[in-house]
């Protein structure tokens, strides 16, 4: 054990020595490892540096070439920038002027978003409309589509955006102070580099005065009053106007405030056939004294007082002896203080118009004379008053032709104890209606003449009348042929037993009877819904209605002229129901009172409206 212990100690000493040696070797290995790693790092750094140097060398060479090229580009760009700077300076100056114009001009300028919202408005907008941008926003009017009252504003707005073109339109606008104006609007798109609309510019100009001038020109002779309005609007631009006046075919004369002629244009000689010198030598140089208007002094005084133009027409003769009609427009010209400065007289040759008017007047006179003669013939075939007074004890007839000759007519005859009376309304009025009325009267006389008293039947008479009209007008129902005819109400009153037969073609018989309580009792007997003439849905026979009358009954037959008349406060038709109520309200009155009342009511209702049709109303008391 001792030997082993000694040997163990020796071994342990050896192990300790080996450990020390291993530790020394490990330390040396670590040193070598560190040295190797350092050498590797140095080598790596060297390689990296070499690569970096190579890369830098490449980029330096490349940068040199790029720099040299860029220097060339920069030189060109510098030159271009200098040129652009010069242009921008000019543009800035122009923009400065435009900015002053946009902000200070009385024209309204607005910048809009593509949805129509107002982005910016100039002072001119506020001056013109009275609104600021804040006011528009507060009143929810800061969008063009809401603020504009143009009926087609939405289509115009999107046309500007979609087609990328300016649009121009006019509208009647109202300012914040309720002042009404006419505005002309130019709506222009602003495009970006890709051609898309980014903004819109709206420019409004007040054209109220232009509109008023246009309306004035339309009411007068167009060519003459255009020159007169231009002269009145531009008192100090006579020099420019003289250039225009010298080229027109109209005669233009400028005179001082006393009427002394200062200048005439070449049209003076072309119109009158004499030079101004020849004219002055014979007639003088005063515009007022040489005028052919005998009332020239009074009219000039009126023109000066009301500061307006006067227009008159006169006849003269040219140097060669030709008759010449001249229309003169004379305008007083005032300075800015309202003082009279000059007179402008513009003469136009209206000879052809005058000759045409005279020819039209002669033709109208001939036609009117013929129509009046036709009226005499038509009146002659209508039942005369003395005949009707013997036939009917109490009656009235309201007969108001629309024109000289009437398309409405009334007819009456007697067969024993039976009285036949009709109220008819022919197709059309005037001369065409008059021809139809003559045809109707002739056929009624012929038909009633060949029928005996006991065979009288109102329905059969209208049926025969229809057949006669269709045969006479050759109506077969073919397309394109005449559809003329008439509506009629026919009554046959038997004086022996107070029975009445009635037949109607679209027209009714209206009877009013006073009952035991002295209240009106109404009987409305409708005619057949077909005319006297060709009709697609006609019946074979007209219906014959029979009714027992009582003494005192009022029978009314009429055309549609009275109910169809426009008038009243709203310009509407009188209407059939109102017409029948009116008849019922006066049926108890004497005949003369009834006629006066319905005539006055008609005139009152019609008022200033024109009469649209012939009017016929017949009232008969049984």
Secondary structure, 3 states (H helix, E strand, C coil): CHHHHHHHHHHHHHHHHHHHHHHHHHHHHHHHHHHHHHHHHHHHHHHHHHHHHHHHHHHHHHHHHHHHHHHHHHHHHHHHHHHHHHHHHHHHHHHHHHHHHHHHCCCEEEEECCCCEEEEECHHHHHHHCCCHHHHHHCCCCEHHHHCCCCCHHHHHHHHHHHCCCEEEEEEEECCCCCEEEEEEEEEEEECCCCCEEEEEEEEEECHHHHHHHHHHHHCCHHHHHHHHHHHHCCCCHHHHHHHHHHCCCEEEEEECCCEEEEECHHHHHHHCCCHHHHHHHHCCECCCCCCCCCHHHHHHHHHHHCCCEEEEEEEECCCCCEEEEEEEEEEEECCCCCEEEEEEEEEECHHHHHHHHHHHHHHHHHHHHHHHHHHHHHHHCCCHHHHHHHCCEEEEEEECCCCCCCEEEEEEEECCEEEEEEEEECCCHHHHHHHHHHHHHHHHHHHHCCCHHHCCHHHHHHHHHHHHHHHCCCCCCCCCCCCCEEEEEEEEECCCCEEEEEEEECCEEEEEECCCCCEEEEEECCECCCECCCCCCCCCCCCEEEECCCCCEEEEECCCCCCCEECCCCEECCHHHHHHHHHHHCCCCHHHHHHHHHHHHHHHHCCCCCCCCEEEEEEEC
